Amino acid sequence: MNKYISVILLLYLFISGCAHTVKNVTTEKNGALYEETLPNGLKVFVLKDPNAPLAVFQIWYNAGSIHEQVGKTGLSHLLEHMMFKGTPKYGPKVFSKLISRAGGVDNAGTSRDYVFYHQKLAPDKLYLSIELEADRMRNLLMDPEETLSERDVVMEERRMRYDDDPQSLVYEEVMSTAFRNIPYRWPVIGWMEDLKRITRDDLYAYYKKYYAPNNAMIVVAGNIDAGYVIEKIRAEFGSMPAGGEIRDPDIGEPEQSGERRLYVRKEAELPYVLSSYKAPNISSEDSYALEVLAGVLAGGRSSRTYRSLVDEKRIALSADASYSSLEKYPSLFYLDATALPGKSIEEVEKALYEEVEKIKKEPPDEREVQKAKNRIEAGFIMGQDSLFFQAQVIAMFEMLGGWELKDKYFEGIRRVTPQDVRRVAQKYLVEDKRTVGILVPVKVRSEK
């Protein structure tokens, strides 16, 4: 997934004081959604879909990179790697082997806001996921030598994904320059100097603090027996003690009072510009119009930036805009473009801003706005055909504070008018709130 493109949608149910009471919460596309909160705080959601040939198991932890500290970045992602290194009961690599032998697949992912682990397998094999995930929630081995070895793997991953990828490096530098306080300012993978210093004790302390039932949520979906699944989860997870209370950092961002500009000199073929603006998350009513604004500016080949910079002016290889409101903290609205050979990046950057200024002066027509709204909603509706996506939607909106946000999100998108799009462009896409990163290609000296 592109690192500054929107994470797709979410859904959450918040329940308190309902231990050992299974409730039929709502009817989804093909079946019923049940929920329960165990006495130790573990939230469980079961989506029964009678038409699904497979089942999906997902466990989410409120343990993304926002929970790290200066000097200890990269812990969340490294711990994701270590979760596959075994427990006293199931040795290294046994987890994935057992899932594979059962005809399933497994994987994991870490973001700024959370980390999740998932498996897709036959409904009658779900007990494997439940047993294995319960075991590694609290019994991870974390051998010191294995930890150091996996740390080296992550460091190499960082070199490949960022240090050796010029545009990714620009993105990383823009994020760290745009934010002064919010923990989005450091990369999920961590700074290289921090990775070098992470110890086994650092990682184990992080694991013990954040990998607890009251800081986790399970989502299971498929043609399954909801009663059996919940009983099995109770049996495997229910006896675990709750950990300490985990809260997201209560942090605000200082006001930005002038443009920030940086240059990255790196071996590359073409110049590149990434311009970012401070923007709110879904807690703000303006977020819906900003989503539509991004769609108007960069919704495919017929969008404004692509049509102007790539097709008409022929100064850019690519031109894009992106924004995601579905994050815990306010984030950024992006414009970016890659210059064609022989074209100056200054000309390309100026052309991007010209498209923004056009909208500030005159709102887009109703057809453009409706097209952008349709694209946003269609992406979600098509995703509903995926059982994995349905489960992911439940979990992601849960992380933002309530499953009702799903309906609120689409109601907000549908309410956006051309005047709203113009208004948020004028309010947020201003020079003094902008952070710009420029990739300046350099040639590598050939050895004689």
ABEGO torsion letter per residue (X at the ends): XBAABBBBBBBBBBBBGABGBBBBABBBAABBBBBBBBAAGBBBBBBBBAABABBBBBBBBBBBAAABBBGABGAAAAAAAAAAAEBAABBBGAAAAAAAAAGBBBBBBBBAABBBBBBBBBAAAAAAAAAAAAAAAAABAGBAAAAAAAAAAAAAAAAAAAAABAAAAAAAAAAAAABAABAAABBAAEBAAAAAABBAAAAAAAAAAABBAAABBBBBBEBBBAAAAAAAAAAAAAABBBBBBBBBBBBBBBBBAEBBBBBBBBBBABBBBBBBBBBBBAABAAAAAAAAAAAAABBEAABAAAAAAAAAAGABABBBBBBBABBABBBBBBBBBBBBBGBBAAAAAAAAAAAAAAAAABBBBAAAAAAAAAAAAAAAAAAAABAAAAAAAAAAAAAAGEAAAAAAAAAAAAABBAAAAAAAAAAABBAAABBBBBBBBBBBBBBX
